[in-house]
């Protein structure tokens, strides 16, 4: 009935859904649980030897972050077009959690040392190409302010989780959502 992708996480842990037929019936009411993921965890979760029960159903917001790391190397604009054609767009990293999840993905893959993300410098400010607000930032010291006019106006994340502004013509791996 309810399903989650393998890329969903609840505070860095795989999302686990434990439901019985009573909960499945209850959850079949879409208007009741719009935009919520129900993680049914018996109070206390485990005793060290197994699950113990409670009648309490907890409703918690969920976090789902699904990305595709492309090992292929492209310039930033080529990567953006590729992502638009095959996925949605280049990824935005709007929180420390998203940054850390992305870091984990690129550290495990065989990608370039820096990987394109959906960050660009336009009209004297950094923007996410998907329109997300730029609230969270992970720049190296001074890198946010340093833009070479006409060159370093595209953002990448390195294998330390730090953002860098780079020449958009560099050929790097990239991340689509």
Order of alpha helices (4+ residues) and beta strands (2+ residues): beta-beta-alpha-beta-beta-alpha-alpha-beta-beta-beta-beta-beta
